[in-house]
Amino acid sequence: MFLIGMIIFMIFNAKRKQRIIPIIKPLENTTVDFTKTIGNLYFQEGNHDTIMEKKIIYFLEKLRQDYLINTQNLDEDFIKKVHQKTGKDITLIQKAVLLIKRQRKTFKSTEADLIELNNVIEKILESK
């Protein structure tokens, strides 16, 4: 009786044992690394125009998505809407619009222009 009980116990106990689930390491997000690599490549090549244009596209897209602002016309109405929705200094926004218009008009920029535009955009988009 004892042997039969042990065999039945072993059969049911073996069925109820759960197998160990292996730990799978999640895939790394390499998007940021890729973006930094491409940015460094443009910067090392001295292609400031391309970097500035991409920064402008990113900035305007961020305004469209986060604040639902129409970015077709960069006029006084646009500046007021960005000021109202972001709460940032209006002179900072005017400076960003001026830099964007100047870049799109001349298509030539220097490293100083790129740094200035980047600083202005970061100040506008930073959260409080």
C-alpha positions as a printed NumPy array, in Angstrom:
array([[  0.   ,   0.   ,   0.   ],
       [  2.855,   2.316,   0.926],
       [  4.684,   1.608,  -2.354],
       [  1.549,   2.211,  -4.444],
       [  0.939,   5.471,  -2.589],
       [  4.517,   6.615,  -3.203],
       [  4.294,   5.798,  -6.93 ],
       [  0.99 ,   7.702,  -7.274],
       [  2.468,  10.62 ,  -5.291],
       [  5.557,  10.695,  -7.523],
       [  3.462,  10.619, -10.728],
       [  1.179,  13.485,  -9.657],
       [  4.019,  15.448,  -8.087],
       [  6.096,  15.158, -11.274],
       [  3.217,  16.531, -13.358],
       [  2.754,  19.526, -11.082],
       [  6.387,  20.597, -11.084],
       [  6.886,  23.658, -13.205],
       [  9.902,  23.922, -15.358],
       [ 12.225,  26.855, -14.893],
       [ 11.592,  29.731, -17.275],
       [ 14.861,  31.006, -18.677],
       [ 15.607,  34.708, -18.233],
       [ 15.807,  36.382, -21.622],
       [ 17.773,  39.595, -21.735],
       [ 15.726,  42.322, -23.507],
       [ 17.104,  43.794, -26.682],
       [ 18.941,  47.067, -26.28 ],
       [ 17.492,  50.21 , -27.798],
       [ 20.263,  51.393, -30.094],
       [ 18.278,  54.218, -31.697],
       [ 19.939,  56.882, -29.57 ],
       [ 23.411,  55.479, -30.275],
       [ 22.653,  55.411, -33.997],
       [ 21.415,  58.992, -33.921],
       [ 24.514,  60.156, -32.049],
       [ 26.739,  58.374, -34.563],
       [ 25.004,  59.991, -37.528],
       [ 25.091,  63.395, -35.808],
       [ 28.814,  63.045, -35.112],
       [ 29.395,  62.035, -38.719],
       [ 27.633,  65.155, -40.013],
       [ 29.476,  67.303, -37.468],
       [ 32.908,  65.872, -38.314],
       [ 32.25 ,  66.364, -42.009],
       [ 31.437,  70.01 , -41.307],
       [ 27.96 ,  69.599, -42.734],
       [ 26.323,  72.126, -40.416],
       [ 23.54 ,  72.938, -42.883],
       [ 22.171,  69.395, -42.767],
       [ 22.327,  69.239, -38.998],
       [ 20.552,  72.587, -38.684],
       [ 17.83 ,  71.562, -41.107],
       [ 17.253,  68.324, -39.195],
       [ 17.136,  70.233, -35.89 ],
       [ 14.566,  72.617, -37.387],
       [ 12.45 ,  69.725, -38.669],
       [ 12.626,  68.031, -35.254],
       [ 11.717,  71.264, -33.447],
       [  8.711,  72.028, -35.631],
       [  7.489,  68.431, -35.495],
       [  7.76 ,  68.465, -31.697],
       [  5.66 ,  71.648, -31.585],
       [  3.063,  70.069, -33.876],
       [  2.826,  66.865, -31.843],
       [  3.09 ,  68.136, -28.276],
       [  1.369,  71.515, -28.526],
       [ -0.813,  71.055, -31.649],
       [  0.545,  74.234, -33.224],
       [  0.4  ,  74.854, -36.98 ],
       [  3.97 ,  75.387, -38.172],
       [  3.28 ,  76.357, -41.778],
       [  3.732,  80.092, -41.214],
       [  6.367,  81.253, -38.752],
       [  4.782,  84.635, -38.091],
       [  3.742,  86.67 , -35.05 ],
       [  0.653,  84.503, -34.525],
       [  2.884,  81.417, -34.422],
       [  5.204,  83.088, -31.886],
       [  2.263,  84.037, -29.649],
       [  0.831,  80.506, -29.738],
       [  4.178,  78.93 , -28.866],
       [  4.617,  81.455, -26.044],
       [  1.153,  80.729, -24.652],
       [  1.43 ,  76.958, -24.841],
       [  5.034,  76.561, -23.675],
       [  5.225,  79.465, -21.256],
       [  8.744,  80.268, -22.474],
       [ 10.148,  83.778, -22.935],
       [  8.785,  85.406, -26.098],
       [ 12.205,  86.824, -27.038],
       [ 13.618,  83.283, -26.984],
       [ 10.893,  82.107, -29.352],
       [ 11.434,  85.12 , -31.62 ],
       [ 15.141,  84.321, -31.715],
       [ 14.39 ,  80.707, -32.708],
       [ 12.063,  81.855, -35.496],
       [ 14.662,  84.364, -36.704],
       [ 17.359,  81.677, -36.809],
       [ 15.046,  79.272, -38.646],
       [ 14.097,  81.886, -41.232],
       [ 17.727,  82.901, -41.714],
       [ 18.795,  79.278, -42.198],
       [ 16.038,  78.59 , -44.711],
       [ 16.847,  81.767, -46.612],
       [ 20.63 ,  81.392, -46.876],
       [ 21.127,  77.594, -46.618],
       [ 24.596,  78.312, -45.263],
       [ 25.532,  78.132, -41.633],
       [ 28.521,  78.011, -39.374],
       [ 29.245,  75.986, -36.292],
       [ 28.348,  79.016, -34.152],
       [ 24.926,  79.252, -35.857],
       [ 24.345,  75.565, -35.193],
       [ 25.269,  75.866, -31.523],
       [ 23.096,  78.961, -31.101],
       [ 20.077,  77.295, -32.729],
       [ 20.574,  74.138, -30.684],
       [ 20.735,  76.084, -27.418],
       [ 17.598,  78.075, -28.243],
       [ 15.635,  74.965, -29.245],
       [ 16.703,  73.098, -26.101],
       [ 15.634,  76.016, -23.894],
       [ 12.223,  76.15 , -25.567],
       [ 11.583,  72.403, -25.44 ],
       [ 12.889,  71.745, -21.937],
       [ 10.156,  70.991, -19.455],
       [  9.74 ,  73.02 , -16.306]])
